[in-house]
Amino acid sequence: MFCSDPESGLRAIIAIHSTALGPALGGTRFYPYADEEAAVADALRLSAAMTYKNSLAGLDLGGGKAVIIGDPRTAKTEAVLRAYGRFVESLGGRYLTACDVGTYNADLDVVARETRFAHGRSEAYGGCGDSSVLTAYGVFQGMRAAAQHCWGSPSLAGRTVAVAGVGKVGSWLVGHLVDDGADVVVTDVDQGAVQRLQARHPQVRAVDDTAALVRTPHDVYAPCALGGALDAETVEALPGRIVCGGANNQLATPEMADRLRERGVLYAPDFLVNAGGVIQVEDERHGFSFDRAQAKASGIFGVALRVFALADAEGISPAVAADRLAEERIRTVGRLATIRLPR
């Protein structure tokens, strides 16, 4: 759906990939795309990823995504956000929106003034607040499962974890790792973020950049910044046994999943382990309870173990195994919608 409102300056695209399991939930990305073609491609790619993420998380939700074209620092206004909300409302609940890159809880509060289908709102309005809290918690559960699979114990105590990116998700993840007894080394393009993290956790070491981090001896690599982090050069250089991080779309190409497997590196698929945030947002629809949402996010541990076991049994990468489990649920549970109920 192409959304245009020249008076406010809104140019947006809403992509619905699947509603087989329920309404399509996915965030709104506010980004200065080079052109409309790039924006369409991103919306389509991200909406498909949300279908798989929501399915694997056990949610009764399909996948969708929206992008607003523009620099959020200069183009984000009340009029733009409210115009966008009108377009979301026009879909009648087939698409549920939330936060993503360039949008925040306060922005969704504005969007919600025009639609019933905006979630991930601020706590002041009864929303779930910052979804990075449970995103990081879910990544930690996935990492614990990977440790169980590789070393027979669901603990990172005594292991070295290299975290690339210590923004909201990365910094919360580091807290969990430190509490678990891990040795943590980090990097971030924002030195202020590193300094704030070390003020809370002085034992955390920092290196200059991602290239240095990859070369640092470690057991687990956690990409928590931009997508495409697992390119050919990085995959060949990794010294550890596990890759498990919060960033979306970590594989630069699908072939990287097979190369990691060939090198004996266990890859925890990103859309599996970073689903804690969408679980947190989805819980808002039922009157948000942090404890209930955290209990759901704890289930990422068990799902990850299923994915790793299937990958081993079938001789495939965990990325393919996760896809198969998500597709199986879409096929079997989605089929139930064809059973007609009495009116």
C-alpha positions as CSV (number, residue, x, y, z in Angstrom):
1,M,0.0,0.0,0.0
2,F,1.5,3.3,-1.1
3,C,0.6,6.2,1.3
4,S,0.9,9.7,0.1
5,D,-0.2,12.9,1.7
6,P,1.5,15.9,-0.1
7,E,0.2,18.5,2.4
8,S,2.0,16.9,5.4
9,G,4.8,15.5,3.3
10,L,4.0,11.8,4.2
11,R,5.4,9.2,1.8
12,A,5.1,5.7,3.2
13,I,4.7,2.1,2.1
14,I,2.9,-0.6,4.1
15,A,3.7,-4.2,3.1
16,I,1.7,-7.2,4.4
17,H,3.4,-10.5,3.7
18,S,1.1,-12.9,5.5
19,T,-2.1,-13.0,7.6
20,A,-2.3,-16.8,7.8
21,L,-1.8,-16.8,11.6
22,G,-3.4,-13.5,12.3
23,P,-3.1,-9.8,11.6
24,A,0.3,-8.7,10.3
25,L,2.4,-7.1,13.0
26,G,5.6,-5.2,12.2
27,G,7.2,-2.0,13.0
28,T,7.4,1.3,11.2
29,R,10.8,2.3,9.9
30,F,11.5,6.0,9.3
31,Y,14.5,6.3,7.1
32,P,15.9,8.5,4.3
33,Y,15.9,5.9,1.5
34,A,17.8,6.8,-1.7
35,D,14.6,6.3,-3.8
36,E,11.2,4.7,-3.7
37,E,12.5,1.4,-5.2
38,A,14.8,0.9,-2.2
39,A,12.0,1.7,0.2
40,V,9.7,-0.9,-1.4
41,A,12.5,-3.5,-1.4
42,D,13.1,-2.9,2.3
43,A,9.4,-3.1,3.2
44,L,8.9,-6.3,1.3
45,R,12.1,-8.0,2.8
46,L,11.3,-6.9,6.4
47,S,7.6,-7.9,6.2
48,A,8.6,-11.5,5.1
49,A,11.1,-11.6,8.0
50,M,8.3,-10.6,10.4
51,T,6.1,-13.5,9.2
52,Y,8.8,-16.0,10.2
53,K,9.7,-14.2,13.4
54,N,6.1,-14.1,14.6
55,S,5.4,-17.7,13.6
56,L,8.5,-19.1,15.3
57,A,7.7,-17.1,18.5
58,G,4.4,-18.9,18.7
59,L,2.4,-15.7,18.2
60,D,-1.0,-15.6,16.5
61,L,0.2,-12.9,14.1
62,G,1.3,-12.6,10.5
63,G,4.1,-10.5,9.2
64,G,4.1,-6.9,7.9
65,K,6.2,-3.8,7.9
66,A,6.0,-0.2,7.0
67,V,8.5,2.4,5.9
68,I,8.2,6.2,6.0
69,I,10.6,7.8,3.5
70,G,12.5,10.7,5.0
71,D,15.1,11.7,7.6
72,P,13.4,11.3,11.0
73,R,15.5,14.1,12.4
74,T,14.0,16.7,10.1
75,A,10.9,15.1,8.4
76,K,9.1,13.6,11.5
77,T,6.2,15.9,12.4
78,E,2.9,15.4,14.2
79,A,1.1,15.9,10.9
80,V,3.2,13.2,9.1
81,L,2.7,10.7,12.0
82,R,-1.0,11.3,12.2
83,A,-1.5,11.1,8.4
84,Y,0.3,7.8,8.5
85,G,-2.0,6.7,11.3
86,R,-5.0,7.3,9.1
87,F,-3.6,5.0,6.4
88,V,-3.0,2.3,9.0
89,E,-6.5,2.7,10.3
90,S,-7.9,2.3,6.7
91,L,-6.6,-1.3,6.6
92,G,-9.1,-2.2,9.3
93,G,-6.7,-4.1,11.6
94,R,-5.1,-6.3,8.9
95,Y,-1.8,-4.5,9.8
96,L,-0.7,-3.7,13.3
97,T,2.2,-1.2,13.6
98,A,4.9,-0.6,16.2
99,C,8.3,0.9,16.6
100,D,11.4,0.3,14.4
101,V,14.4,2.2,13.3
102,G,13.7,5.9,13.5
103,T,10.5,5.6,15.5
104,Y,9.9,5.5,19.3
105,N,7.2,4.9,21.8
106,A,6.3,8.6,21.8
107,D,5.9,8.5,18.0
108,L,3.4,5.6,18.3
109,D,1.4,7.6,20.8
110,V,1.0,10.2,18.1
111,V,0.1,7.6,15.4
112,A,-2.4,6.1,17.9
113,R,-4.4,9.3,17.9
114,E,-5.6,8.3,14.4
115,T,-5.7,4.5,14.6
116,R,-6.6,1.7,17.0
117,F,-3.8,-0.5,15.5
118,A,-0.7,1.2,16.9
119,H,1.2,-0.7,19.5
120,G,4.5,-0.5,21.4
121,R,3.2,2.7,23.1
122,S,4.7,4.5,26.1
123,E,4.0,3.3,29.6
124,A,2.1,6.5,30.3
125,Y,-0.6,5.4,27.9
126,G,-0.7,1.8,29.2
127,G,1.8,0.5,26.6
128,C,4.7,-1.9,26.9
129,G,7.4,0.8,26.8
130,D,10.9,0.1,25.6
131,S,10.9,-3.3,23.8
132,S,14.7,-3.5,23.8
133,V,14.4,-4.9,27.3
134,L,12.9,-8.2,26.3
135,T,14.7,-8.2,23.0
136,A,18.0,-8.5,24.9
137,Y,16.5,-11.0,27.3
138,G,15.4,-13.2,24.5
139,V,18.9,-13.0,22.9
140,F,20.3,-14.1,26.2
141,Q,18.0,-17.1,26.4
142,G,19.0,-18.0,22.8
143,M,22.7,-17.8,23.8
144,R,22.1,-19.9,26.9
145,A,20.5,-22.6,24.6
146,A,23.5,-22.4,22.3
147,A,25.8,-22.9,25.2
148,Q,23.7,-25.9,26.3
149,H,24.0,-27.4,22.8
150,C,27.7,-26.8,22.4
151,W,29.0,-27.3,26.0
152,G,26.3,-29.1,27.9
153,S,25.5,-26.2,30.3
154,P,23.1,-23.3,29.8
155,S,25.6,-20.8,31.2
156,L,28.1,-18.3,29.9
157,A,30.1,-18.3,33.1
158,G,33.8,-18.3,32.3
159,R,33.1,-17.8,28.5
160,T,34.2,-14.7,26.6
161,V,31.4,-13.0,24.7
162,A,32.2,-10.3,22.1
163,V,29.3,-7.9,21.6
164,A,29.3,-5.7,18.5
165,G,27.1,-2.7,19.3
166,V,26.0,-1.6,22.8
167,G,23.0,0.5,22.0
168,K,19.7,-0.3,23.7
169,V,19.7,-4.0,23.0
170,G,23.4,-4.6,23.3
171,S,23.7,-2.8,26.6
172,W,20.9,-4.8,28.2
173,L,22.4,-8.0,26.9
174,V,25.8,-7.1,28.4
175,G,24.1,-6.7,31.8
176,H,22.7,-10.3,31.5
177,L,26.1,-11.6,30.5
178,V,27.9,-9.9,33.4
179,D,25.4,-11.2,35.9
180,D,25.9,-14.7,34.4
181,G,29.6,-14.5,35.0
182,A,30.8,-14.0,31.4
183,D,33.9,-12.1,30.4
184,V,32.6,-9.4,28.0
185,V,34.5,-7.4,25.3
186,V,32.6,-4.8,23.3
187,T,32.8,-2.2,20.5
188,D,30.5,0.5,19.2
189,V,30.9,3.4,16.7
190,D,29.4,5.6,19.5
191,Q,32.2,5.9,22.1
192,G,29.7,7.6,24.4
193,A,27.6,4.4,24.4
194,V,30.8,2.4,25.4
195,Q,31.6,4.9,28.2
196,R,28.1,4.7,29.6
197,L,28.2,0.9,29.6
198,Q,31.6,0.8,31.3
199,A,30.4,3.2,33.9
200,R,27.8,0.6,34.9
201,H,30.0,-2.4,34.2
202,P,33.7,-1.5,34.8
203,Q,34.9,-5.0,34.2
204,V,33.8,-4.9,30.5
205,R,36.7,-4.4,28.1
206,A,36.4,-2.4,24.9
207,V,38.2,-2.4,21.5
208,D,38.4,0.2,18.8
209,D,36.2,-1.4,16.1
210,T,34.4,-4.5,14.8
211,A,37.5,-5.7,12.9
212,A,39.5,-5.7,16.2
213,L,36.6,-7.3,18.0
214,V,36.4,-10.2,15.6
215,R,40.2,-10.8,16.0
216,T,39.9,-10.8,19.8
217,P,39.8,-14.4,21.2
218,H,36.2,-15.2,22.2
219,D,33.7,-18.0,22.5
220,V,30.6,-16.2,21.4
221,Y,30.1,-13.4,18.9
222,A,27.0,-11.3,19.4
223,P,26.2,-8.9,16.5
224,C,23.9,-6.2,18.0
225,A,24.2,-3.3,15.5
226,L,23.6,-3.2,11.8
227,G,22.4,-6.0,9.5
228,G,24.8,-7.9,7.2
229,A,27.3,-8.3,9.9
230,L,28.1,-11.8,8.9
231,D,29.9,-11.3,5.6
232,A,32.5,-13.7,4.1
233,E,35.5,-11.9,5.7
234,T,33.9,-11.9,9.2
235,V,32.7,-15.5,9.0
236,E,36.2,-16.8,8.0
237,A,37.8,-14.8,10.9
238,L,35.5,-15.8,13.8
239,P,37.5,-17.7,16.4
240,G,34.5,-18.8,18.6
241,R,31.9,-21.6,18.6
242,I,28.7,-19.6,18.7
243,V,27.1,-16.6,16.9
244,C,24.1,-15.2,18.7
245,G,23.1,-11.5,18.6
246,G,20.3,-9.1,18.5
247,A,20.8,-7.5,15.1
248,N,18.3,-8.1,12.3
249,N,19.3,-9.8,9.0
250,Q,22.8,-10.7,10.2
251,L,23.7,-12.9,7.2
252,A,25.1,-10.9,4.4
253,T,24.1,-13.7,2.0
254,P,22.2,-16.9,2.7
255,E,25.3,-18.9,1.9
256,M,27.0,-17.6,5.1
257,A,24.8,-19.9,7.2
258,D,26.2,-22.9,5.4
259,R,29.8,-21.6,5.7
260,L,29.3,-21.1,9.5
261,R,28.1,-24.7,9.8
262,E,31.1,-25.9,7.7
263,R,33.5,-24.1,10.1
264,G,31.8,-25.6,13.1
265,V,30.3,-22.4,14.3
266,L,26.7,-22.7,15.7
267,Y,24.5,-19.8,14.4
268,A,21.5,-18.9,16.4
269,P,19.1,-17.4,13.8
270,D,18.5,-13.7,14.5
271,F,14.8,-13.8,13.9
272,L,14.5,-16.6,16.5
273,V,16.5,-15.0,19.3
274,N,15.6,-11.4,18.9
275,A,11.8,-12.1,19.0
276,G,11.5,-10.9,22.7
277,G,10.7,-7.4,21.5
278,V,7.8,-8.5,19.3
279,I,6.6,-10.7,22.2
280,Q,6.6,-7.7,24.4
281,V,4.7,-5.6,21.9
282,E,2.2,-8.3,21.2
283,D,1.4,-8.6,25.0
284,E,0.3,-5.0,25.0
285,R,-2.8,-6.1,23.0
286,H,-4.0,-8.0,26.1
287,G,-3.3,-5.3,28.7
288,F,0.5,-5.3,29.2
289,S,2.1,-7.5,31.9
290,F,5.8,-7.5,31.9
291,D,6.0,-10.7,33.9
292,R,3.7,-12.5,31.4
293,A,5.7,-11.2,28.5
294,Q,9.0,-12.2,30.0
295,A,7.7,-15.7,30.7
296,K,6.8,-15.9,27.0
297,A,10.2,-14.7,26.0
298,S,11.8,-17.3,28.2
299,G,10.4,-19.8,25.7
300,I,13.0,-18.7,23.1
301,F,15.4,-21.1,25.0
302,G,13.3,-24.2,24.2
303,V,12.6,-23.2,20.6
304,A,16.3,-22.6,20.0
305,L,17.1,-26.1,21.3
306,R,14.5,-27.5,18.9
307,V,16.1,-25.6,16.0
308,F,19.6,-26.8,16.8
309,A,18.4,-30.4,17.2
310,L,16.6,-30.3,13.9
311,A,19.6,-28.8,12.2
312,D,21.8,-31.6,13.5
313,A,19.3,-34.4,12.6
314,E,18.8,-33.1,9.0
315,G,22.3,-32.0,8.3
316,I,21.2,-28.5,7.6
317,S,22.1,-25.0,9.0
318,P,20.1,-23.7,11.9
319,A,18.8,-20.9,9.6
320,V,17.1,-23.4,7.3
321,A,15.9,-25.4,10.3
322,A,14.3,-22.3,11.8
323,D,12.6,-21.5,8.5
324,R,11.2,-25.0,8.3
325,L,9.7,-24.8,11.8
326,A,8.1,-21.4,11.1
327,E,6.7,-22.6,7.8
328,E,5.3,-25.8,9.4
329,R,3.4,-23.7,11.9
330,I,2.1,-21.4,9.3
331,R,0.9,-24.3,7.2
332,T,-0.7,-26.4,10.0
333,V,-2.1,-23.6,12.2
334,G,-2.9,-21.3,9.4
335,R,-5.0,-24.0,7.8
336,L,-7.5,-23.8,10.7
337,A,-8.8,-20.5,9.3
338,T,-10.4,-22.6,6.5
339,I,-12.7,-24.4,8.9
340,R,-15.9,-22.4,8.7
341,L,-17.6,-21.6,12.0
342,P,-21.4,-21.3,12.5
343,R,-22.6,-17.7,12.4
